Amino acid sequence: MINASKPKIWYGGDYNPDQWEKPVWNEDLRMFKIAGIDVATLNVFAWAKNQPDEETYDFAWLDEIMDKLHADGVGVCLATSTGAHPAWMARKYPDVLQVDFNGRKRKFGGRHNSCPNSPTFRKYSVRMAEKLAERYKDHPALLIWHINNEYGGAGNCYCDNCEAAFREWAKARYGTLDEVNRAWNTAFWGHTFHDWEDIVLPSGLSEEWFGANGRTETNFQGISLDYVRFHSDSLLECYKLEYEAVKKHTPDIPVTTNLMGAFKKLDYHKWAKYMDVVSWDNYPSFDTPHSYTAMMHDLMRGLKDGQPFMLMEQTPSQQNWQPYNSLKRPGVMRLWSYQAVARGADTILFFQLRRSIGACEKYHGAVIEHVGHEHTRVFRECAQLGAELGKLGDTLLDARVKAKVAILFDWENWWAIEMSSGPTIALRYVDEAHKFYDALYRSGIAADVVSVEADLSGYDLVIAPVMYMVKKGVADKLEKYVEAGGALITTFFSGIVDENDLVKLGGYPGELRKLLGIWAEEIDALLPSQRNRIIVQGGAPGFKPEYECGMICDLIHSEGAEVKAVYGDDFYRGMPALTVNKFGSGEAWYLATSPEAAFLRDWLPQLCASRGIAPLVPASPEGVETTLRVKDGIEYLFVLNHNAEAETVDLGELSGIELISGRALQGGKAELAGHDVWIVKLQQHQT
């Protein structure tokens, strides 16, 4: 359990007393008490304050504020301060500075500005982490360690240290140059390497360039794919070094670092193995689909087998770094906070508790605004939420979300798809995954978002959108899952390559061909202005006769699979667009094109129903979200109204006590106010 040392949903956020004079601290503590804030994240970017030169360490300010917070009943999420190195370090040890994509050495500035393979950075960051752990290991305010901050937020590094480290990484992965040449297909364009020193980083000086839509293009996908793996691993190694430094002195204090949802640069499935607790920063835009935010929560929850996670950052109101920084409308902060709790968060933390007065985040929302008092709309809403979380106590802590559907999400597959030199720049992996998630979300059907390494045996339906890369053992795993009675959906442009982005010969979809019972002969990429049609066969109930599709159309032949829909246009009119193959006791579906949203919204609920997967409540109004957390056999139903207007929700036979208001809900229809939420402790419900 995340919160064992403070058994309630933690409430608070990033606090930067190092930016303020001490009289402000006392005023902040007074307002924290009013708002119900009981956890503060300290020391995130205080490296320069803590270490003004190479030999001097000064933690007097941190001692004082740790003591003051503890005296006021506020626990501390203590960061190691290594998210930005000090200016003296950059001046004295230039190896700490990154080199950019075009070979230019950076100067001091910004944040996340350190080379992950710099000996200087690793030396001093580990030393800082260990000094903090030595100093505060017995401090009663210390709840959890926060290593660095938002790893990967700056560009990749292309310096000589990284190049040398990349060669060593390749040696460890492949063993021999012959294996490197095979994996990277260097016979193409005469790129064969005869010496390890021949290998250079893929960058704007070698294999890569910025192409259409700002997308990085590469001549050698295998080299570039491994560089992205290497960069993720390099940052992970930095994290692990600090992790080990603090664990040496505080083995029982959990350790985390804040992730960023579907952040492309880092393989979070790999990172999560080295995190005691997953935490992440949630910053949707005003118009971000609510289903997308829900999917990100579910993705973060899925990183550690469904364990609850920390919401490390969200804004109490507006952001400062998006093109249009809208205010959160009244009630929305509270609603979105409960959306996180509904999907597995056991903390609600903000960036930030008090607004900065200068630099690039001075207009980023905060619990305490520039006016400096509690008489603001934002503060009142924060205080309301704080009081409600206090009332909930430990009721929901460590409760789990239950789902019978899984969506497979794989970072390396994502990298490989969007490095591909074809078939279309319009293909976006996360968007395709979200299309399936959104259709389930709108139907009130829960889905986990999990790794290809996850145990699939507990799921009745597994969806693997655009499974372009099929890693070793995955095809066999999916065959066993379906053979045992599971249902699998995969899509166009699947089964094409192995983990080195080398095409599997013998016909698409490669190792998935037997399972799916099809052969894909060609792959057509449509222009944005072009559309085809999916024609549903046999007048199936619940379906329209036809749907639009586009972007990619696989031209497939059945090799035993039953054809459920065909294309309506072009020279491949009448060829299969949707097939299902009976395999053992289960079935494997192949959707050969990217359909309009209505097709998935009609098809997926029916397929789920055929597998005994039902929504939590009868058809919810548009914009009303439902999910369920379970603890000690007790079920808690969350109903969230994302609409500004009240909606009538039909609970069917469900009944129970709404925990925030104490109101009894006796099933049937009830009205839920706009931007409001119910948390219903169910009296009876079969899942």
Secondary structure as UniProt FT lines:
FT   TURN            2..5
FT   STRAND          10..14
FT   HELIX           17..19
FT   HELIX           22..35
FT   STRAND          39..42
FT   TURN            44..45
FT   HELIX           47..50
FT   HELIX           60..71
FT   TURN            72..73
FT   STRAND          75..79
FT   TURN            82..83
FT   HELIX           87..92
FT   HELIX           94..96
FT   TURN            101..102
FT   TURN            116..117
FT   HELIX           119..136
FT   TURN            137..138
FT   TURN            140..141
FT   STRAND          142..146
FT   TURN            151..152
FT   HELIX           160..174
FT   HELIX           177..184
FT   TURN            185..187
FT   HELIX           188..190
FT   HELIX           196..198
FT   TURN            204..207
FT   STRAND          208..210
FT   HELIX           212..214
FT   STRAND          216..218
FT   HELIX           221..247
FT   TURN            248..249
FT   TURN            251..252
FT   STRAND          255..256
FT   STRAND          258..259
FT   TURN            264..265
FT   HELIX           268..272
FT   TURN            273..274
FT   STRAND          279..281
FT   TURN            286..287
FT   HELIX           290..302
FT   TURN            303..306
FT   STRAND          309..313
FT   TURN            330..331
FT   HELIX           332..342
FT   TURN            343..344
FT   STRAND          345..350
FT   TURN            360..363
FT   TURN            370..371
FT   HELIX           377..392
FT   TURN            393..398
FT   STRAND          400..401
FT   STRAND          405..408
FT   HELIX           411..419
FT   TURN            425..426
FT   HELIX           429..442
FT   TURN            443..444
FT   STRAND          447..450
FT   TURN            452..453
FT   TURN            457..458
FT   STRAND          461..464
FT   TURN            465..466
FT   TURN            472..473
FT   HELIX           474..483
FT   TURN            484..485
FT   STRAND          487..491
FT   TURN            499..500
FT   HELIX           510..512
FT   HELIX           513..516
FT   STRAND          518..525
FT   TURN            528..529
FT   STRAND          532..536
FT   HELIX           537..539
FT   TURN            541..542
FT   STRAND          546..558
FT   STRAND          562..567
FT   TURN            571..574
FT   STRAND          576..583
FT   TURN            584..585
FT   STRAND          586..591
FT   STRAND          593..595
FT   HELIX           597..610
FT   TURN            611..612
FT   TURN            622..623
FT   STRAND          624..631
FT   TURN            632..633
FT   STRAND          634..641
FT   STRAND          647..650
FT   TURN            652..653
FT   STRAND          656..658
FT   TURN            659..661
FT   STRAND          664..665
FT   STRAND          669..672
FT   TURN            674..675
FT   STRAND          677..682
//
